[in-house]
Amino acid sequence: MKLEDIKNQVETQPLTKEQSKEQFIKYTNDLGIKHSFDFEEAWEIGEEIRKRNKFRDKIIEAEQKGTTNGLWMDDKKLHKQNPVKHSFADGCYIREIFNPANELLITKIHKKEHPFFLMRGEMSVLTEDGVKHLKAPYHGITKPGTKRIIYTHSDCVFITVHATKETDVAKIEEQVIAKDFSDPLITQEDIKLLKNKNI
């Protein structure tokens, strides 16, 4: 059996944990694979991926339904109610946004890992790990592939910082915001930077 056949079989037929374990052992033996992990570790990773993908499907569905029924603001209204201040400092783009109280927002999909800071206010954030209540001052790290739904309990000031040499905001957004979840999180520019030994 070819690896492609195994992949197609797994994608079309969801297996129970016990069936997956039997299949893992069988194909490991049949193909002579030496793993650096055991089945339980592989299952845990799979569960996290399934959880993430289910959340992504639900948040995209919420975004589409909300756009259709007017729950989400159009870009023009969103930018007017949520002014953004852009600053630059030695290879960093600092994006400061004001979010008024009692606002429901859905974020873009983040391509790059970056820090964020809630400088003022309180908000609840729906992520694949559930709802988190944040109160300023608070900071965290946004991981690639993150998309959130946010409710502001009070006026909030939220800051993100992105490493870039670019100073054109539109170009920066192309670097840090994915069009959808299939948009590559590692760009050709990232690959060039990784290959450049002079950095």
N, C-alpha and C positions, 0 to 999 in steps of 0.2 A: 504494500500500500504506500502511495506517495504522500508526502507531507501536505500537498495541496488537497488531496482527498480527505485527509484527516481534518484539515481546517474547514472544508466545506461541510463535512458531517457535523462538526461541533457547532458551526454557525446556524445550521438549519434545525438541529434537534437539541433543545436545552436538556441537559442531563442533571440528575440528582447528584448530590455529593458522593454517594456510594458508587453510582455508575461512573462518575468522573474519576474516582480513585481507581476503579478497575481498569478504565481506559488508560489512565496515566501509567499504571504498572505495566499493562500489556504493551503499549507503544514504546515505553522506555526499554523494555526487554527486546521487543521485535526489532527496534531500530538501533539497539546498542548504545543508547544515549547515556552519558554520565552527567547527571545534574549536580549543580552546586546548591540545590535546595531540595527539600522533601515535598511530598504531596500537600501536607497541611499548609506549608508556606505558600505554595502555588495557589491553593484554594483561597487563602486569605487575600492574596493579591487579586485574584479573579473576582472575589466578592466586592472589593473596593472599586474595581473597574466597573462592575455591573451597577453598583450603587451610584457611582459618578455618572454613568451613561443614562441611567433612569432619571436622575435629577436633571441632567442636561435636556433630555427629551421633555420633561415636565416644564422646565423654565422656558424653553422655546415655544411650547404650546401656550403657556401663559402669556408670553410676549405677543404671539400671533393673535390670540383671542382678545387680549387687551388693546391691541392696535385696532382691531376691527370694531370693538364696542366703545372706543374712546377712553379707555382706562389710562393709557399712557399718553403723555403730551407729545405733540409733534416737535421736531427739533427746534423750530423757531421759538415756540412758547417755552420750551425747556431751557434754552439758552438765555431767554429774557428773565425767567424766574430764578435761574441758577447761574448767576454771573461767575465767570472764571477769570482768575488772574494768572498770567503766565510769567514766570521768572526763569532766569538761566544763571548757572554758576559753574564754571570750570568742568564741563562735561556732564552737567546735570540739568535736567528740565524739571522745574518745580511747578506743579499744577495745583492751584488753590481754588476750591469751589465752595460757594455759599449755597446751602440747601435750606429753604424755609421750613418752618414747622408744619407738621401734618401733611407731608408730601410722600407719595408712593412713587418710587423710582425703580427702573430696571437698568442695570449697568451694561456696558459693552462687554465683549469677551476679551480678557487680557491675554496678550501673547507672551509677555515677559514678566519674570519675577521682579517685584519692586516693593519698597516700603510704603506704607500709608500711615497717616496720622489724623486722628479725630481731635481737632484742636478745641472745638467748642460744641456743646450740645449733647443730645442723646439720640440714638437711633437703634432700631432693630434690623438685623441683617439676616436674610434667609440665604443659607448656603447649603451645599450638599451634606454638610455635617449638622444641619438643623438651624434653628433660629438662635442668633447670638445677640444679646443686648449690650451695646457699647455706650460708654459714657466717657466724655472727655475729662482729662486727657487720656488718650489711648493710642497705641501704635501697634502695627502688625505687619505681616508680609503677605502680599498677594502672590499667589502661585499662577503659573501659566495655565490657561484654560479656565480661569475663574470667571463666573458670571453670577451676579447677585441681584436679589430684590431687596430694596431698602425702604423702610418707613421711618421718617424723621419725627421724633416725639417733640422736638424743640428745634429752634434755628440751629443749624450746624455749619461748621467750617471744617472741610475735609481736604487734606493735602496728600498728593502722591508725588513721589520723586522717581525720575527715570534717568538711567545712565544713557547719554547720547551726546554725540558731538554736533548733532543737528540743531538748528535754531528756528527752523520753519515748522510751525505747529502742525500744519497739515501733513508734512512729511513725517514728523514724529508720530502722529496718530497712525499713519500707515505702518510704522515700525512696531508700535505697541498694542494696537487693537486688531483683533482677528475679525474677518468678515463673518465667519461662522465656525463651528467646531471642527470642520474639516480643513480650515485654513492652517497651513503649517505653522507650528509654534517656533520652529527654527527656520530662519530665513536664509537665503543665499548670502546676504550680508553677514549674518552671524557666522556662517561657515568660513567666509573669507577672513573674518577677524580671528577665528580659531586657528586658521592655517598660517596667519601672519606671525612670524617669529620675532618681529621687531617691536611688538607691543610690550 
